[in-house]
């Protein structure tokens, strides 16, 4: 009996898929947004998919895989952009979507199982007047633990900061990868050990998250004839704390046309700022748009815009997906533009690449405002991408490598001495998502492409 058959027999009635076509399909995430990851990960697949429904079944799966030496890659909705949930060494794809539901909720706090979709969390909390502080652009298909494991920020970050900011994740319950799996509750500084670790050092079971007051949101597209007008408006809006907002996303011309569902909403030649504004503050919002020489090209209730999807699905990770539908060569990197020279650094990078439209997301961290984004360039070569990285870094921008699925090579997660210890204690045989988080061996070359990125030093960016 081969090891997959032995594994299937050992886990009993846990739902299990071994059909090669189905396994190959489910082994994908959204890494194809990177032309370099398309090549690096094209032949990386699991051998079996399991969908446990209880914590006992999760423990049974991990125990059996550990005894047989099978790698295990945790997966949520499969919406990651860096190949975070693509197995590099085959083995078991641990589909956590069967382990879902709200455990409890209180005013301002909710505790949910790992496989709960972000949209389902809000569906449970909104009737009580609350919603998630931060959610990904893939809210309708991403799990909460997948967002915590693979994401860093999202819609709401222009107010509440990054997920790594203190207080944006309250607790995580995790399980170790051992023959006798242990359950550990992480709070305080220990949360950072598992956040943005791609499920490579523990399997998340439950997430305790803070909530924000739920508003009736208006989806607004503000358009400006000049890109830097749009930037100055977006930066001021993100600093206007009295205007309740949840999204400030800047898209330079011609991105409003490259996003086909946007049609001709935005006038020719105009850059746009996509915003979510709480309904009572629309008068103040309109005043600010006018003061910056812009116009409101679209104003709709949330989810009812003329572009056929929630507006947040045209921001953050979703934006490049829409752009690539016009031309799959479009790509970029992840630059973090610094607080101290925010508008200036954006302007200098824009001047270096005047023909490449810029995508920017306004976000906070440590109470300070930054922008995350990149010029959208047509991919030609790795040398071209390296030159883009060097040009942005020369202008004071910290750059992460969005063309790798190695936690360290991406360069968003901050490490200290505890991380290697935690990995060894929780995954002593290095079977969790192997190749993605390496401490005791050379980095796995299969995880993506090396670029001369500095990574995100948040102290520098602030």
C-alpha positions as CSV (number, residue, x, y, z in Angstrom):
1,X,0.0,0.0,0.0
2,X,1.5,3.4,-1.0
3,X,1.6,6.2,1.5
4,X,-1.4,8.0,0.0
5,X,-3.5,4.9,0.3
6,X,-2.2,4.3,3.8
7,X,-3.0,7.9,4.7
8,X,-6.6,7.6,3.4
9,X,-7.1,4.5,5.4
10,X,-5.7,6.1,8.5
11,X,-8.0,9.1,8.5
12,X,-11.2,7.1,8.3
13,X,-14.3,9.0,7.2
14,X,-12.7,12.4,6.8
15,X,-13.7,13.6,3.3
16,X,-10.8,12.9,0.9
17,X,-10.2,13.5,-2.8
18,X,-7.5,11.6,-4.7
19,X,-8.8,12.1,-8.3
20,X,-5.7,13.6,-10.0
21,X,-7.6,16.2,-12.1
22,X,-9.6,17.5,-9.1
23,X,-6.4,17.6,-6.9
24,X,-4.5,19.5,-9.5
25,X,-7.2,22.1,-9.9
26,X,-7.6,22.6,-6.2
27,X,-3.8,22.9,-5.7
28,X,-3.9,26.3,-7.4
29,X,-4.3,29.8,-5.9
30,X,-4.0,33.1,-7.7
31,X,-0.3,33.1,-8.2
32,X,-0.8,33.4,-11.9
33,X,-1.0,37.2,-11.4
34,X,2.8,37.0,-11.4
35,X,4.4,36.0,-14.7
36,X,7.4,34.6,-12.8
37,X,5.4,32.5,-10.4
38,X,3.4,31.1,-13.4
39,X,6.6,29.4,-14.4
40,X,8.0,28.6,-10.9
41,X,4.8,26.9,-9.6
42,X,3.2,25.5,-12.8
43,X,4.0,21.9,-11.9
44,X,3.5,22.0,-8.1
45,X,0.5,20.0,-6.9
46,X,-0.7,18.1,-3.9
47,X,-1.4,14.3,-4.0
48,X,-4.6,14.3,-1.9
49,X,-7.1,16.8,-0.6
50,X,-8.8,16.4,2.8
51,X,-11.6,18.5,4.2
52,X,-11.9,17.9,7.9
53,X,-15.1,19.1,9.7
54,X,-14.0,19.0,13.4
55,X,-10.9,19.6,15.4
56,X,-10.7,15.9,16.1
57,X,-10.6,15.2,12.4
58,X,-8.0,17.9,11.9
59,X,-5.9,16.2,14.6
60,X,-6.4,12.8,13.0
61,X,-5.2,14.2,9.6
62,X,-2.1,15.8,11.1
63,X,-1.2,12.7,13.1
64,X,-1.6,10.3,10.2
65,X,0.4,12.6,7.9
66,X,3.2,13.0,10.5
67,X,3.5,9.2,11.0
68,X,3.8,8.7,7.2
69,X,6.1,11.6,6.6
70,X,3.6,13.4,4.3
71,X,3.8,17.2,3.8
72,X,0.7,19.1,4.7
73,X,-0.3,22.5,3.2
74,X,-3.1,24.3,4.9
75,X,-5.5,26.1,2.5
76,X,-8.5,28.3,2.9
77,X,-10.3,29.8,-0.1
78,X,-7.3,29.6,-2.4
79,X,-7.3,33.4,-3.0
80,X,-3.6,34.1,-2.3
81,X,-1.5,35.9,-4.9
82,X,2.0,34.6,-4.0
83,X,1.4,30.9,-4.2
84,X,1.2,30.8,-0.4
85,X,-1.0,27.7,-0.4
86,X,0.6,25.8,-3.4
87,X,2.3,22.6,-2.2
88,X,6.0,22.5,-3.2
89,X,6.5,18.9,-2.2
90,X,3.1,17.3,-3.0
91,X,1.5,15.5,-0.1
92,X,-1.7,16.6,1.6
93,X,-3.7,19.7,0.9
94,X,-5.6,20.5,4.1
95,X,-8.8,22.3,3.0
96,X,-10.0,24.1,6.1
97,X,-13.3,25.3,4.6
98,X,-15.2,22.4,6.2
99,X,-14.3,23.7,9.6
100,X,-16.3,26.9,9.7
101,X,-18.7,28.9,11.8
102,X,-18.9,31.6,14.5
103,X,-17.9,30.2,18.0
104,X,-19.1,33.3,19.9
105,X,-19.5,37.0,19.5
106,X,-19.6,39.9,22.0
107,X,-19.9,43.7,21.3
108,X,-16.7,44.5,19.4
109,X,-15.3,41.0,19.3
110,X,-15.9,37.8,17.5
111,X,-14.4,34.3,17.6
112,X,-14.7,32.1,14.6
113,X,-13.4,28.8,13.2
114,X,-10.5,29.0,10.8
115,X,-12.5,28.0,7.6
116,X,-15.1,30.7,8.0
117,X,-15.5,33.0,5.0
118,X,-14.9,36.6,5.7
119,X,-18.2,37.6,4.2
120,X,-19.9,35.1,6.6
121,X,-18.3,36.7,9.6
122,X,-19.9,40.0,8.7
123,X,-23.2,38.3,8.0
124,X,-23.3,37.1,11.6
125,X,-22.1,40.3,13.2
126,X,-23.8,43.0,11.2
127,X,-27.3,42.4,12.7
128,X,-25.7,43.4,16.0
129,X,-24.2,46.5,14.5
130,X,-20.6,45.3,14.0
131,X,-18.3,44.2,11.1
132,X,-14.7,43.1,10.6
133,X,-12.3,46.0,10.9
134,X,-10.2,44.8,8.0
135,X,-11.0,42.3,5.2
136,X,-9.4,41.3,1.9
137,X,-10.6,42.3,-1.6
138,X,-11.5,38.6,-1.8
139,X,-14.0,38.9,1.1
140,X,-16.6,36.8,-0.7
141,X,-14.3,33.8,-1.1
142,X,-11.4,34.1,1.4
143,X,-11.4,32.4,4.8
144,X,-10.5,34.4,7.9
145,X,-7.5,32.1,8.7
146,X,-6.3,32.3,5.1
147,X,-6.4,36.1,5.3
148,X,-4.4,36.0,8.6
149,X,-1.9,33.4,7.2
150,X,-1.3,35.0,3.8
151,X,-2.4,38.6,3.9
152,X,-1.1,41.7,5.5
153,X,-3.8,44.4,5.2
154,X,-6.9,45.3,3.2
155,X,-10.1,47.2,3.1
156,X,-10.3,49.0,6.4
157,X,-6.5,49.4,6.7
158,X,-6.7,53.1,5.8
159,X,-8.2,53.5,9.3
160,X,-7.2,50.5,11.4
161,X,-3.8,49.7,10.0
162,X,-2.1,46.4,9.1
163,X,-3.1,43.1,10.5
164,X,0.3,43.1,12.3
165,X,-0.6,46.2,14.2
166,X,-1.2,45.5,17.9
167,X,-4.9,44.8,18.5
168,X,-5.9,43.8,15.0
169,X,-5.8,40.1,15.8
170,X,-6.7,39.3,19.4
171,X,-6.0,35.6,19.7
172,X,-5.2,32.5,17.6
173,X,-5.8,28.9,18.6
174,X,-3.4,26.7,16.7
175,X,-2.5,23.0,16.4
176,X,1.0,21.5,16.1
177,X,2.2,19.1,13.3
178,X,3.0,16.1,15.4
179,X,1.9,12.4,15.8
180,X,0.1,13.6,18.9
181,X,-1.0,17.2,17.9
182,X,-1.1,19.8,20.6
183,X,-3.5,22.8,20.8
184,X,-1.9,26.2,21.8
185,X,-3.6,29.5,22.4
186,X,-1.6,32.5,21.2
187,X,-2.2,36.1,22.5
188,X,-0.3,39.3,22.6
189,X,3.2,39.3,20.9
190,X,2.9,35.5,20.2
191,X,0.2,36.2,17.6
192,X,3.0,37.5,15.3
193,X,4.6,34.0,15.2
194,X,1.7,32.7,13.1
195,X,0.4,35.8,11.3
196,X,1.7,35.9,7.7
197,X,3.5,32.6,8.1
198,X,1.6,30.8,5.3
199,X,0.5,28.0,7.6
200,X,4.1,26.8,7.7
201,X,4.6,26.7,11.5
202,X,1.1,25.8,12.8
203,X,-2.5,25.1,11.7
204,X,-4.9,27.8,12.8
205,X,-8.1,26.4,14.4
206,X,-9.8,29.6,15.7
207,X,-9.4,33.3,15.3
208,X,-10.5,36.0,17.7
209,X,-10.9,39.3,15.9
210,X,-11.9,42.9,16.9
211,X,-14.9,44.4,15.2
212,X,-15.7,48.0,14.1
213,X,-19.1,49.7,14.0
214,X,-21.0,48.7,10.8
215,X,-22.0,51.7,8.6
216,X,-24.2,52.0,5.6
217,X,-21.3,52.4,3.1
218,X,-21.4,54.4,-0.2
219,X,-19.2,53.3,-3.0
220,X,-17.7,56.3,-4.7
221,X,-15.4,56.8,-7.7
222,X,-13.7,60.2,-7.6
223,X,-12.0,61.2,-10.8
224,X,-9.2,63.7,-11.5
225,X,-7.6,64.9,-14.7
226,X,-4.1,64.6,-13.2
227,X,-2.6,61.6,-11.4
228,X,-0.9,63.7,-8.7
229,X,-4.2,65.5,-8.1
230,X,-5.7,62.1,-7.3
231,X,-2.7,61.3,-5.0
232,X,-3.0,64.5,-3.0
233,X,-6.8,64.0,-2.7
234,X,-6.4,60.4,-1.6
235,X,-3.7,61.2,1.0
236,X,-5.8,64.0,2.5
237,X,-9.0,61.8,2.6
238,X,-7.0,59.1,4.4
239,X,-6.0,61.8,6.9
240,X,-9.5,63.3,7.4
241,X,-10.3,61.3,10.5
242,X,-13.7,63.0,10.9
243,X,-14.8,61.5,7.5
244,X,-15.6,57.8,8.2
245,X,-14.1,55.8,5.4
246,X,-13.0,52.2,4.7
247,X,-11.2,52.3,1.4
248,X,-8.9,54.8,-0.4
249,X,-7.6,53.2,-3.6
250,X,-5.8,55.2,-6.3
251,X,-5.7,54.0,-9.9
252,X,-3.8,56.0,-12.5
253,X,-5.0,56.4,-16.0
254,X,-5.6,54.2,-18.1
255,X,-6.4,51.7,-15.4
256,X,-10.1,52.9,-15.3
257,X,-10.3,51.6,-18.9
258,X,-8.2,48.5,-18.4
259,X,-10.7,47.4,-15.8
260,X,-13.4,46.4,-18.3
261,X,-16.4,46.4,-15.9
262,X,-15.7,50.1,-15.2
263,X,-16.7,50.9,-18.8
264,X,-16.7,54.6,-19.4
265,X,-17.7,55.7,-15.9
266,X,-14.5,57.7,-15.5
267,X,-13.8,60.4,-18.1
268,X,-11.0,59.8,-20.6
269,X,-7.6,60.7,-19.3
270,X,-8.7,60.8,-15.7
271,X,-7.2,58.9,-12.8
272,X,-9.6,57.6,-10.2
273,X,-9.8,57.1,-6.4
274,X,-12.1,54.3,-5.3
275,X,-13.6,55.1,-1.9
276,X,-16.0,53.5,0.7
277,X,-17.5,56.4,2.7
278,X,-20.0,56.1,5.5
279,X,-23.3,57.6,4.2
280,X,-23.7,60.4,6.8
281,X,-20.3,61.9,5.7
282,X,-21.0,62.2,2.0
283,X,-21.4,66.0,2.1
284,X,-18.0,66.4,3.6
285,X,-16.6,63.9,1.0
286,X,-18.1,65.8,-1.9
287,X,-16.6,69.0,-0.6
288,X,-13.2,67.5,-0.4
289,X,-13.4,66.1,-3.9
290,X,-14.4,69.6,-5.2
291,X,-11.5,71.3,-3.3
292,X,-9.0,69.0,-5.1
293,X,-10.5,69.7,-8.6
294,X,-12.2,66.3,-9.0
295,X,-15.6,65.1,-9.7
296,X,-17.7,62.1,-8.4
297,X,-18.1,59.8,-11.4
298,X,-20.1,57.2,-9.5
299,X,-22.0,57.1,-6.2
300,X,-23.8,53.9,-5.2
301,X,-24.9,51.9,-2.1
302,X,-22.4,49.2,-1.3
303,X,-22.6,46.3,-3.7
304,X,-25.0,48.2,-6.1
305,X,-22.5,50.0,-8.4
306,X,-22.8,49.9,-12.2
307,X,-19.6,47.8,-12.4
308,X,-21.3,44.6,-11.3
309,X,-19.4,43.7,-8.2
310,X,-18.6,45.2,-4.8
311,X,-16.2,48.2,-5.3
312,X,-13.6,46.6,-3.0
313,X,-13.1,43.9,-5.7
314,X,-11.4,46.6,-7.8
315,X,-8.8,47.3,-5.2
316,X,-5.8,45.7,-3.5
317,X,-5.1,42.2,-4.8
318,X,-8.1,42.2,-7.1
319,X,-7.0,45.3,-9.1
320,X,-4.2,43.5,-11.0
321,X,-6.5,40.6,-11.8
322,X,-8.9,43.1,-13.5
323,X,-6.0,44.8,-15.3
324,X,-4.6,41.5,-16.6
325,X,-7.9,40.7,-18.3
326,X,-7.0,43.5,-20.7
327,X,-3.4,42.3,-21.0
328,X,-1.9,39.4,-19.0
329,X,1.6,41.0,-19.1
330,X,0.7,43.7,-16.6
331,X,2.6,43.2,-13.3
332,X,4.5,45.1,-10.6
333,X,6.0,44.8,-7.2
334,X,4.9,45.8,-3.7
335,X,6.3,49.1,-2.7
336,X,5.7,50.8,0.7
337,X,5.9,54.5,0.2
338,X,7.2,56.3,3.4
339,X,5.1,58.5,5.7
340,X,7.7,61.3,5.9
341,X,7.8,61.9,2.1
342,X,4.6,60.2,1.0
343,X,3.4,62.4,-1.9
344,X,7.0,63.2,-2.9
345,X,8.2,59.6,-3.2
346,X,5.0,58.7,-5.2
347,X,5.6,61.6,-7.5
348,X,9.3,60.7,-8.1
349,X,8.5,57.0,-8.9
350,X,5.6,58.2,-11.2
351,X,8.1,60.6,-13.0
352,X,10.5,57.6,-13.6
353,X,7.7,55.6,-15.1
354,X,5.4,58.1,-16.7
355,X,3.9,55.6,-19.2
356,X,3.1,53.0,-16.5
357,X,-0.1,53.7,-14.5
358,X,0.3,53.4,-10.8
359,X,-1.8,51.4,-8.4
360,X,-1.8,52.6,-4.8
361,X,-3.6,51.6,-1.6
362,X,-3.6,54.0,1.4
363,X,-3.0,52.2,4.7
364,X,-1.8,53.0,8.2
365,X,0.6,51.3,10.5
366,X,1.7,52.4,13.9
367,X,-0.7,55.3,13.6
368,X,1.1,56.6,10.5
369,X,-0.1,56.9,6.9
370,X,1.7,55.1,4.1
371,X,0.9,53.9,0.6
372,X,1.4,50.4,-0.8
373,X,1.6,50.1,-4.6
374,X,3.6,50.0,-7.8
375,X,3.7,51.2,-11.4
376,X,1.8,48.6,-13.5
377,X,4.4,47.6,-16.1
378,X,4.2,45.2,-19.1
379,X,6.4,42.2,-18.1
380,X,9.4,41.6,-20.3
381,X,12.1,40.0,-18.2
382,X,13.4,39.4,-14.7
383,X,16.1,42.0,-15.4
384,X,13.3,44.6,-16.0
385,X,11.6,43.7,-12.7
386,X,15.0,44.0,-10.9
387,X,15.5,47.4,-12.4
388,X,12.0,48.5,-11.2
389,X,12.8,47.4,-7.7
390,X,16.1,49.3,-7.7
391,X,14.5,52.5,-9.1
392,X,11.8,52.4,-6.4
393,X,14.3,51.8,-3.7
394,X,16.4,54.6,-4.9
395,X,13.4,56.9,-4.2
396,X,13.1,55.8,-0.6
397,X,10.5,53.1,-1.2
398,X,10.7,49.8,0.7
399,X,9.9,47.0,-1.7
400,X,8.6,43.4,-1.1
401,X,9.0,40.6,-3.6
402,X,5.5,39.6,-4.8
403,X,7.1,37.1,-7.2
404,X,8.1,34.6,-4.5
405,X,6.1,32.3,-2.2
406,X,8.9,32.2,0.4
407,X,7.9,34.1,3.5
408,X,11.4,35.5,3.9
409,X,12.0,36.3,0.3
410,X,8.7,38.2,0.1
411,X,10.0,40.3,2.9
412,X,6.8,41.5,4.6
413,X,6.9,39.5,7.8
414,X,9.2,40.7,10.6
415,X,11.2,38.0,12.4
416,X,12.9,37.7,15.8
417,X,14.7,34.9,17.6
418,X,11.5,33.3,18.7
419,X,10.3,32.4,15.2
420,X,12.8,29.6,14.5
421,X,12.2,28.1,17.9
422,X,8.4,28.2,17.4
423,X,8.8,26.5,14.0
424,X,10.9,23.7,15.4
425,X,8.6,23.1,18.4
426,X,5.3,23.2,16.4
427,X,6.6,21.4,13.3
428,X,9.6,19.3,14.4
429,X,9.7,17.3,11.1
430,X,9.3,20.3,8.8
431,X,6.1,18.9,7.2
432,X,3.9,22.0,7.2
433,X,4.0,23.8,3.9
434,X,7.7,22.9,3.4
435,X,9.9,25.3,1.5
436,X,7.9,28.4,2.5
437,X,9.5,29.2,5.8
438,X,13.0,27.9,6.2
439,X,15.3,28.5,9.2
440,X,17.8,25.6,9.3
441,X,18.6,25.1,5.7
442,X,19.1,27.1,2.5
443,X,16.0,28.8,1.1
444,X,14.0,26.6,-1.3
445,X,14.7,27.7,-4.9
446,X,11.3,26.3,-6.0
447,X,9.4,29.0,-4.1
448,X,9.8,31.7,-6.7
449,X,12.2,34.3,-8.2
450,X,14.9,36.3,-6.3
451,X,14.7,40.0,-6.8
452,X,17.0,42.7,-5.2
453,X,14.3,43.8,-2.8
454,X,15.0,45.4,0.6
455,X,11.8,44.0,2.1
456,X,9.5,46.1,4.2
457,X,11.3,47.7,7.1
458,X,8.4,49.4,8.7
459,X,10.6,51.5,10.9
460,X,12.2,52.9,7.8
461,X,8.9,53.4,6.1
462,X,7.6,55.4,9.0
